[in-house]
């Protein structure tokens, strides 16, 4: 087995071209662990054209699950399911004032939908729903909204680095709220 790795620099166009090169030029048997939803989507036309499998894309986006992509073999649950289960778990351990912070992009919308399903199934409502910019989260606005809601817990949906900085800002503001994270990249 030979493993061939190409770097797309987290650029969607380059990801699609890398997929094409690996499939058409290198004649790979399968691709695995692609990163990013739009990046994985850019590869799908090449998978479908040549019948090559993409195994374990590192994304839980619903778009890679529904409709079923015949050449994509997901191993991660959907973001929606992860967020729904996180909310259900928090509610079962007695956290009734749950805030949800979500990035304002397709990932955030996808996961937020799952969180709201979790609240809906439990006939509950979030204590606060706080949008956050992916590139420059405004912690000076986000943290006070969480504190004002008297959140016992926070479901924080965002990039790994933004979540870490958000938790630091939350702790600096004196909040002891439990934080559950749903992240799609570093």
DAJOJO-V429009 format. One record per backbone hydrogen bond with DSSP energy under -0.5 kcal/mol. NH is the residue of the N-H (numbers start at 1). CO is the residue of the C=O. E is the energy in kcal/mol with one decimal. If there is no record, write none. Layout:
nh={NH/NH}
co={CO/CO}
e={E/E}
This chain:
nh={4/8/11/12/15/16/17/18/19/20/21/22/23/24/25/25/26/28/31/33/36/40/41/42/43/43/44/45/46/47/48/49/50/51/52/53/54/55/55/56/56/58/59/64/65/66/70/72/73/73/74/79/82/83/84/85/86/87/88/89/90/91/92/93/94/95/96/98/99/99/100/101/102/103/104/105/109/110/111/112/113/114/115/116/117/118/119/120/121/122/123/124/127/128/130/131/132/139/141/142/143/145/146/147/148/149/150/151/152/153/154/155/156/156/157/157/158/158/160/163/164/165/166/167/168/169/170/171/172/173/174/175/178/180/182}
co={2/6/8/10/11/12/13/14/15/16/17/18/19/20/20/21/21/22/53/55/58/36/37/38/39/40/40/41/43/43/44/45/46/47/47/29/71/31/53/54/73/34/57/61/62/62/68/69/54/71/72/60/78/79/80/81/82/83/84/85/86/87/88/89/91/90/94/96/97/153/128/155/130/157/132/103/105/106/107/108/109/110/111/112/113/114/115/116/117/118/120/119/98/98/100/129/102/137/138/138/139/141/142/143/144/145/147/146/97/97/178/99/154/180/101/155/156/182/185/159/160/161/162/163/164/165/166/167/168/169/171/170/152/154/156}
e={-0.6/-0.5/-1.8/-0.5/-2.2/-2.2/-2.1/-2.9/-2.4/-2.2/-2.7/-2.8/-2.2/-3.4/-0.7/-1.2/-2.2/-2.1/-3.1/-2.1/-0.9/-2.2/-2.6/-1.7/-0.7/-0.9/-1.1/-0.6/-1.0/-1.8/-2.9/-2.2/-1.7/-1.7/-1.4/-0.8/-3.0/-3.2/-0.6/-0.5/-3.1/-3.5/-2.1/-1.6/-2.2/-3.2/-0.7/-1.8/-3.1/-0.5/-0.7/-3.2/-2.5/-2.8/-2.5/-2.5/-2.0/-2.3/-2.4/-2.6/-2.5/-2.4/-2.1/-1.4/-1.4/-2.5/-1.0/-0.9/-0.5/-2.7/-2.9/-2.4/-2.3/-1.2/-2.0/-1.4/-2.5/-2.3/-2.6/-2.6/-2.0/-1.3/-2.3/-2.7/-1.7/-2.2/-2.4/-2.7/-2.7/-1.3/-1.4/-2.9/-2.7/-0.8/-3.3/-0.5/-2.2/-1.3/-1.8/-2.5/-2.1/-1.2/-1.7/-2.7/-3.1/-1.4/-1.5/-1.7/-2.8/-1.7/-2.7/-2.9/-0.8/-3.0/-3.5/-0.7/-0.7/-1.8/-3.7/-2.5/-2.2/-2.2/-2.2/-2.6/-2.1/-2.2/-2.5/-2.7/-2.4/-1.3/-1.8/-1.9/-2.7/-3.1/-2.4}
